[in-house]
Amino acid sequence: MFESPERLALGLLTGIVFGFLLQKGRVAKFEVIVGQFLFKDWTVVKTMGTAVVVGAIGVHALVAADMASLHIRPALFGGILAGAVCFGIGMAVLGYCPGTSVAACGEGRRDAMVGVLGMFAGAVVFIVAFPLIQPIINGLGNGGTITLPQLTGTSPWLWVAGLVAGGMLALIITWFTSYRPLQFKQTHETGRS
Amino acid sequence: MANPFFQKSWTPYVVGAGIGVLSWFAFATADHPLGVTTAFEKSAALSARAVMPTIEHSNEYFAKKAAEGKPPKIDWEWMLVIGVFIGAFVSSKLSGDRESAIVPPLWKWRFGPSAFPRLVVAFLSGGLMMFGARLAQGCTSGHGISGTLQLAVSSWIFIIIAFTVGTITTFLLYGKEGARHV
C-alpha cells in the first residue's frame, strides 16, 4: 500500500520544488497555456524546451556514469495515437495540463480544481474500461521501449548535442524576432560609428 | 535586488533550467522520471478496489500491474503530486499571485461569464485529458519533458501529436480573434 517513508519524503520534496517552479514560471495559468496554442505567448515552449535540453545533458551523464537508468515508456502506437488525440483536445479545452492543473489548484484556481476532479474520474473510467480498451492500445503494434539513438543506431550524445544546437538556434531566432527595438537601436548605432 | 521568492514570475529559461536540474535530482535520488498522471491512475485503482473489491479479480488491470511489479500504491510519484500542489500554493502566497476567478477572461469573451458551463466543461475535459494520458502512459511531464529528454520514441510521437491536436482544437474554439483576448 505504501512505499518507504524515505521515498515518500523524497517524492514530496521533489514535488514541492516542481510546483514552485511551475507557479513561478506562469505555466499554471489558463491564459498562458491557451496563449501558447494560439501562438501568442511562447512561455510553455520556452520552459519545456529549456527543461528538455538541460535535463537531457544531466540525465544522460548520470546514465553514462551508471548512477541512473532510463525509464522509457513503450511505443504502443495505438495507445500513443489515441491517447495523444484525447489528451490534446482535453488539454486545449481545459487550459491546463495534468501537472499544471494541480499547480493551478495551489494558485487558487477553481476551474482547475474541478478539472482535477474530472481527471480523477477519467482515471477511474480508464481502470474500469481497461479490459475493453486493450484492442485500441495494442491495435497498431508495439515498437517497444525504444529510444531515438537505439532506433537509428547512433550515440545518445549526438542527439543531446542536436538538442543543445536546436535550443541555441531557437534562442537566436527568439532574440531577432522579439527584440525589434534593440535591433533598430543597434542598426542606428552601427550607422553612427 | 528583490528576493526572487517574492517575485510573481521568473523567466521561462530559469524555470526550465530548474525543471531540467530537478529531473537530474529525481533520476539520481529516486531513479524515477518526473511524471504526474500515473499517480491518478493508482489512486483510481485503489479507490475502485476499495469500493468494489471484486474488481481485483474481474479486471485484468490488477493482475497485469502485479505481474509488472507495479501494483497500485501510495508511492514517490503520488507524493510528488501532493508536493506540486504545496509548492504552487507557497509560491503564489509568497508573491500574492493568487487567482480566484472561476471563468478565465478568454473563455468569458467566447462563451460568456457564467461559471456553470465552464466548470462542467472543465470536469469533462479534465477527464478526457487524463483518459488520453493513461492510454498513452504519460502527459506533458511524463512524456513531454521526462520522455523527450530521455529521447524516447513514444514520447516524441506523443508530444508532437498532442500539441498539434491542442493547437487545432484551440483555433476551432477561439479562432484567430482569440489571440487578442489572452
Boltz contact constraints between the chains, C-beta under 6 A:
constraints:
  - contact:
      token1: [A, 1]
      token2: [B, 73]
      max_distance: 6.0
  - contact:
      token1: [A, 2]
      token2: [B, 74]
      max_distance: 6.0
  - contact:
      token1: [A, 3]
      token2: [B, 75]
      max_distance: 6.0
  - contact:
      token1: [A, 7]
      token2: [B, 76]
      max_distance: 6.0
  - contact:
      token1: [A, 8]
      token2: [B, 79]
      max_distance: 6.0
  - contact:
      token1: [A, 10]
      token2: [B, 29]
      max_distance: 6.0
  - contact:
      token1: [A, 10]
      token2: [B, 30]
      max_distance: 6.0
  - contact:
      token1: [A, 11]
      token2: [B, 76]
      max_distance: 6.0
  - contact:
      token1: [A, 11]
      token2: [B, 79]
      max_distance: 6.0
  - contact:
      token1: [A, 11]
      token2: [B, 80]
      max_distance: 6.0
  - contact:
      token1: [A, 12]
      token2: [B, 79]
      max_distance: 6.0
  - contact:
      token1: [A, 12]
      token2: [B, 83]
      max_distance: 6.0
  - contact:
      token1: [A, 14]
      token2: [B, 26]
      max_distance: 6.0
  - contact:
      token1: [A, 14]
      token2: [B, 80]
      max_distance: 6.0
  - contact:
      token1: [A, 15]
      token2: [B, 80]
      max_distance: 6.0
  - contact:
      token1: [A, 15]
      token2: [B, 83]
      max_distance: 6.0
  - contact:
      token1: [A, 15]
      token2: [B, 84]
      max_distance: 6.0
  - contact:
      token1: [A, 16]
      token2: [B, 83]
      max_distance: 6.0
  - contact:
      token1: [A, 16]
      token2: [B, 86]
      max_distance: 6.0
  - contact:
      token1: [A, 16]
      token2: [B, 87]
      max_distance: 6.0
  - contact:
      token1: [A, 17]
      token2: [B, 22]
      max_distance: 6.0
  - contact:
      token1: [A, 18]
      token2: [B, 84]
      max_distance: 6.0
  - contact:
      token1: [A, 19]
      token2: [B, 83]
      max_distance: 6.0
  - contact:
      token1: [A, 19]
      token2: [B, 84]
      max_distance: 6.0
  - contact:
      token1: [A, 19]
      token2: [B, 87]
      max_distance: 6.0
  - contact:
      token1: [A, 19]
      token2: [B, 88]
      max_distance: 6.0
  - contact:
      token1: [A, 20]
      token2: [B, 87]
      max_distance: 6.0
  - contact:
      token1: [A, 20]
      token2: [B, 91]
      max_distance: 6.0
  - contact:
      token1: [A, 21]
      token2: [B, 15]
      max_distance: 6.0
  - contact:
      token1: [A, 21]
      token2: [B, 18]
      max_distance: 6.0
  - contact:
      token1: [A, 21]
      token2: [B, 19]
      max_distance: 6.0
  - contact:
      token1: [A, 23]
      token2: [B, 88]
      max_distance: 6.0
  - contact:
      token1: [A, 23]
      token2: [B, 91]
      max_distance: 6.0
  - contact:
      token1: [A, 23]
      token2: [B, 92]
      max_distance: 6.0
  - contact:
      token1: [A, 24]
      token2: [B, 10]
      max_distance: 6.0
  - contact:
      token1: [A, 24]
      token2: [B, 15]
      max_distance: 6.0
  - contact:
      token1: [A, 24]
      token2: [B, 91]
      max_distance: 6.0
  - contact:
      token1: [A, 25]
      token2: [B, 12]
      max_distance: 6.0
  - contact:
      token1: [A, 25]
      token2: [B, 15]
      max_distance: 6.0
  - contact:
      token1: [A, 26]
      token2: [B, 9]
      max_distance: 6.0
  - contact:
      token1: [A, 28]
      token2: [B, 88]
      max_distance: 6.0
  - contact:
      token1: [A, 30]
      token2: [B, 104]
      max_distance: 6.0
  - contact:
      token1: [A, 31]
      token2: [B, 182]
      max_distance: 6.0
  - contact:
      token1: [A, 34]
      token2: [B, 106]
      max_distance: 6.0
  - contact:
      token1: [A, 34]
      token2: [B, 170]
      max_distance: 6.0
  - contact:
      token1: [A, 35]
      token2: [B, 182]
      max_distance: 6.0
  - contact:
      token1: [A, 37]
      token2: [B, 166]
      max_distance: 6.0
  - contact:
      token1: [A, 37]
      token2: [B, 167]
      max_distance: 6.0
  - contact:
      token1: [A, 37]
      token2: [B, 170]
      max_distance: 6.0
  - contact:
      token1: [A, 38]
      token2: [B, 170]
      max_distance: 6.0
  - contact:
      token1: [A, 38]
      token2: [B, 178]
      max_distance: 6.0
  - contact:
      token1: [A, 38]
      token2: [B, 179]
      max_distance: 6.0
  - contact:
      token1: [A, 40]
      token2: [B, 179]
      max_distance: 6.0
  - contact:
      token1: [A, 40]
      token2: [B, 182]
      max_distance: 6.0
  - contact:
      token1: [A, 43]
      token2: [B, 12]
      max_distance: 6.0
  - contact:
      token1: [A, 46]
      token2: [B, 12]
      max_distance: 6.0
  - contact:
      token1: [A, 47]
      token2: [B, 12]
      max_distance: 6.0
  - contact:
      token1: [A, 47]
      token2: [B, 15]
      max_distance: 6.0
  - contact:
      token1: [A, 47]
      token2: [B, 16]
      max_distance: 6.0
  - contact:
      token1: [A, 50]
      token2: [B, 13]
      max_distance: 6.0
  - contact:
      token1: [A, 50]
      token2: [B, 16]
      max_distance: 6.0
  - contact:
      token1: [A, 50]
      token2: [B, 17]
      max_distance: 6.0
  - contact:
      token1: [A, 51]
      token2: [B, 16]
      max_distance: 6.0
  - contact:
      token1: [A, 51]
      token2: [B, 19]
      max_distance: 6.0
  - contact:
      token1: [A, 51]
      token2: [B, 20]
      max_distance: 6.0
  - contact:
      token1: [A, 51]
      token2: [B, 145]
      max_distance: 6.0
  - contact:
      token1: [A, 52]
      token2: [B, 148]
      max_distance: 6.0
  - contact:
      token1: [A, 52]
      token2: [B, 149]
      max_distance: 6.0
  - contact:
      token1: [A, 54]
      token2: [B, 17]
      max_distance: 6.0
  - contact:
      token1: [A, 54]
      token2: [B, 20]
      max_distance: 6.0
  - contact:
      token1: [A, 55]
      token2: [B, 20]
      max_distance: 6.0
  - contact:
      token1: [A, 55]
      token2: [B, 23]
      max_distance: 6.0
  - contact:
      token1: [A, 55]
      token2: [B, 149]
      max_distance: 6.0
  - contact:
      token1: [A, 56]
      token2: [B, 149]
      max_distance: 6.0
  - contact:
      token1: [A, 58]
      token2: [B, 24]
      max_distance: 6.0
  - contact:
      token1: [A, 59]
      token2: [B, 27]
      max_distance: 6.0
  - contact:
      token1: [A, 59]
      token2: [B, 149]
      max_distance: 6.0
  - contact:
      token1: [A, 62]
      token2: [B, 27]
      max_distance: 6.0
  - contact:
      token1: [A, 62]
      token2: [B, 28]
      max_distance: 6.0
  - contact:
      token1: [A, 67]
      token2: [B, 28]
      max_distance: 6.0
  - contact:
      token1: [A, 68]
      token2: [B, 27]
      max_distance: 6.0
  - contact:
      token1: [A, 68]
      token2: [B, 28]
      max_distance: 6.0
  - contact:
      token1: [A, 68]
      token2: [B, 31]
      max_distance: 6.0
  - contact:
      token1: [A, 70]
      token2: [B, 150]
      max_distance: 6.0
  - contact:
      token1: [A, 71]
      token2: [B, 33]
      max_distance: 6.0
  - contact:
      token1: [A, 72]
      token2: [B, 152]
      max_distance: 6.0
  - contact:
      token1: [A, 73]
      token2: [B, 137]
      max_distance: 6.0
  - contact:
      token1: [A, 73]
      token2: [B, 138]
      max_distance: 6.0
  - contact:
      token1: [A, 73]
      token2: [B, 154]
      max_distance: 6.0
  - contact:
      token1: [A, 75]
      token2: [B, 153]
      max_distance: 6.0
  - contact:
      token1: [A, 75]
      token2: [B, 154]
      max_distance: 6.0
  - contact:
      token1: [A, 79]
      token2: [B, 135]
      max_distance: 6.0
  - contact:
      token1: [A, 79]
      token2: [B, 136]
      max_distance: 6.0
  - contact:
      token1: [A, 80]
      token2: [B, 136]
      max_distance: 6.0
  - contact:
      token1: [A, 80]
      token2: [B, 154]
      max_distance: 6.0
  - contact:
      token1: [A, 80]
      token2: [B, 157]
      max_distance: 6.0
  - contact:
      token1: [A, 80]
      token2: [B, 158]
      max_distance: 6.0
  - contact:
      token1: [A, 82]
      token2: [B, 135]
      max_distance: 6.0
  - contact:
      token1: [A, 83]
      token2: [B, 132]
      max_distance: 6.0
  - contact:
      token1: [A, 83]
      token2: [B, 135]
      max_distance: 6.0
  - contact:
      token1: [A, 83]
      token2: [B, 136]
      max_distance: 6.0
  - contact:
      token1: [A, 84]
      token2: [B, 136]
      max_distance: 6.0
  - contact:
      token1: [A, 84]
      token2: [B, 158]
      max_distance: 6.0
  - contact:
      token1: [A, 84]
      token2: [B, 161]
      max_distance: 6.0
  - contact:
      token1: [A, 84]
      token2: [B, 162]
      max_distance: 6.0
  - contact:
      token1: [A, 85]
      token2: [B, 165]
      max_distance: 6.0
  - contact:
      token1: [A, 86]
      token2: [B, 128]
      max_distance: 6.0
  - contact:
      token1: [A, 86]
      token2: [B, 131]
      max_distance: 6.0
  - contact:
      token1: [A, 86]
      token2: [B, 132]
      max_distance: 6.0
  - contact:
      token1: [A, 87]
      token2: [B, 129]
      max_distance: 6.0
  - contact:
      token1: [A, 87]
      token2: [B, 132]
      max_distance: 6.0
  - contact:
      token1: [A, 87]
      token2: [B, 133]
      max_distance: 6.0
  - contact:
      token1: [A, 87]
      token2: [B, 162]
      max_distance: 6.0
  - contact:
      token1: [A, 88]
      token2: [B, 162]
      max_distance: 6.0
  - contact:
      token1: [A, 88]
      token2: [B, 165]
      max_distance: 6.0
  - contact:
      token1: [A, 88]
      token2: [B, 166]
      max_distance: 6.0
  - contact:
      token1: [A, 89]
      token2: [B, 169]
      max_distance: 6.0
  - contact:
      token1: [A, 90]
      token2: [B, 125]
      max_distance: 6.0
  - contact:
      token1: [A, 90]
      token2: [B, 128]
      max_distance: 6.0
  - contact:
      token1: [A, 90]
      token2: [B, 129]
      max_distance: 6.0
  - contact:
      token1: [A, 90]
      token2: [B, 132]
      max_distance: 6.0
  - contact:
      token1: [A, 91]
      token2: [B, 129]
      max_distance: 6.0
  - contact:
      token1: [A, 91]
      token2: [B, 166]
      max_distance: 6.0
  - contact:
      token1: [A, 92]
      token2: [B, 166]
      max_distance: 6.0
  - contact:
      token1: [A, 92]
      token2: [B, 169]
      max_distance: 6.0
  - contact:
      token1: [A, 92]
      token2: [B, 170]
      max_distance: 6.0
  - contact:
      token1: [A, 93]
      token2: [B, 125]
      max_distance: 6.0
  - contact:
      token1: [A, 94]
      token2: [B, 122]
      max_distance: 6.0
  - contact:
      token1: [A, 94]
      token2: [B, 125]
      max_distance: 6.0
  - contact:
      token1: [A, 94]
      token2: [B, 126]
      max_distance: 6.0
  - contact:
      token1: [A, 94]
      token2: [B, 129]
      max_distance: 6.0
  - contact:
      token1: [A, 97]
      token2: [B, 140]
      max_distance: 6.0
  - contact:
      token1: [A, 98]
      token2: [B, 36]
      max_distance: 6.0
  - contact:
      token1: [A, 98]
      token2: [B, 37]
      max_distance: 6.0
  - contact:
      token1: [A, 98]
      token2: [B, 139]
      max_distance: 6.0
  - contact:
      token1: [A, 99]
      token2: [B, 36]
      max_distance: 6.0
  - contact:
      token1: [A, 99]
      token2: [B, 141]
      max_distance: 6.0
  - contact:
      token1: [A, 102]
      token2: [B, 81]
      max_distance: 6.0
  - contact:
      token1: [A, 102]
      token2: [B, 84]
      max_distance: 6.0
  - contact:
      token1: [A, 102]
      token2: [B, 85]
      max_distance: 6.0
  - contact:
      token1: [A, 103]
      token2: [B, 84]
      max_distance: 6.0
  - contact:
      token1: [A, 103]
      token2: [B, 88]
      max_distance: 6.0
  - contact:
      token1: [A, 105]
      token2: [B, 85]
      max_distance: 6.0
  - contact:
      token1: [A, 106]
      token2: [B, 85]
      max_distance: 6.0
  - contact:
      token1: [A, 106]
      token2: [B, 88]
      max_distance: 6.0
  - contact:
      token1: [A, 106]
      token2: [B, 89]
      max_distance: 6.0
  - contact:
      token1: [A, 107]
      token2: [B, 88]
      max_distance: 6.0
  - contact:
      token1: [A, 107]
      token2: [B, 92]
      max_distance: 6.0
  - contact:
      token1: [A, 107]
      token2: [B, 99]
      max_distance: 6.0
  - contact:
      token1: [A, 108]
      token2: [B, 98]
      max_distance: 6.0
  - contact:
      token1: [A, 108]
      token2: [B, 99]
      max_distance: 6.0
  - contact:
      token1: [A, 108]
      token2: [B, 100]
      max_distance: 6.0
  - contact:
      token1: [A, 109]
      token2: [B, 99]
      max_distance: 6.0
  - contact:
      token1: [A, 110]
      token2: [B, 102]
      max_distance: 6.0
  - contact:
      token1: [A, 111]
      token2: [B, 102]
      max_distance: 6.0
  - contact:
      token1: [A, 111]
      token2: [B, 118]
      max_distance: 6.0
  - contact:
      token1: [A, 111]
      token2: [B, 122]
      max_distance: 6.0
  - contact:
      token1: [A, 114]
      token2: [B, 119]
      max_distance: 6.0
  - contact:
      token1: [A, 114]
      token2: [B, 122]
      max_distance: 6.0
  - contact:
      token1: [A, 114]
      token2: [B, 123]
      max_distance: 6.0
  - contact:
      token1: [A, 115]
      token2: [B, 122]
      max_distance: 6.0
  - contact:
      token1: [A, 115]
      token2: [B, 126]
      max_distance: 6.0
  - contact:
      token1: [A, 118]
      token2: [B, 123]
      max_distance: 6.0
  - contact:
      token1: [A, 118]
      token2: [B, 126]
      max_distance: 6.0
  - contact:
      token1: [A, 118]
      token2: [B, 127]
      max_distance: 6.0
  - contact:
      token1: [A, 119]
      token2: [B, 40]
      max_distance: 6.0
  - contact:
      token1: [A, 119]
      token2: [B, 126]
      max_distance: 6.0
  - contact:
      token1: [A, 119]
      token2: [B, 130]
      max_distance: 6.0
  - contact:
      token1: [A, 121]
      token2: [B, 127]
      max_distance: 6.0
  - contact:
      token1: [A, 122]
      token2: [B, 127]
      max_distance: 6.0
  - contact:
      token1: [A, 122]
      token2: [B, 130]
      max_distance: 6.0
  - contact:
      token1: [A, 122]
      token2: [B, 131]
      max_distance: 6.0
  - contact:
      token1: [A, 123]
      token2: [B, 40]
      max_distance: 6.0
  - contact:
      token1: [A, 123]
      token2: [B, 41]
      max_distance: 6.0
  - contact:
      token1: [A, 123]
      token2: [B, 44]
      max_distance: 6.0
  - contact:
      token1: [A, 123]
      token2: [B, 130]
      max_distance: 6.0
  - contact:
      token1: [A, 124]
      token2: [B, 44]
      max_distance: 6.0
  - contact:
      token1: [A, 125]
      token2: [B, 131]
      max_distance: 6.0
  - contact:
      token1: [A, 126]
      token2: [B, 131]
      max_distance: 6.0
  - contact:
      token1: [A, 126]
      token2: [B, 134]
      max_distance: 6.0
  - contact:
      token1: [A, 127]
      token2: [B, 44]
      max_distance: 6.0
  - contact:
      token1: [A, 127]
      token2: [B, 45]
      max_distance: 6.0
  - contact:
      token1: [A, 127]
      token2: [B, 48]
      max_distance: 6.0
  - contact:
      token1: [A, 127]
      token2: [B, 61]
      max_distance: 6.0
  - contact:
      token1: [A, 130]
      token2: [B, 61]
      max_distance: 6.0
  - contact:
      token1: [A, 131]
      token2: [B, 60]
      max_distance: 6.0
  - contact:
      token1: [A, 146]
      token2: [B, 153]
      max_distance: 6.0
  - contact:
      token1: [A, 147]
      token2: [B, 151]
      max_distance: 6.0
  - contact:
      token1: [A, 147]
      token2: [B, 152]
      max_distance: 6.0
  - contact:
      token1: [A, 148]
      token2: [B, 151]
      max_distance: 6.0
  - contact:
      token1: [A, 149]
      token2: [B, 151]
      max_distance: 6.0
  - contact:
      token1: [A, 151]
      token2: [B, 153]
      max_distance: 6.0
  - contact:
      token1: [A, 159]
      token2: [B, 151]
      max_distance: 6.0
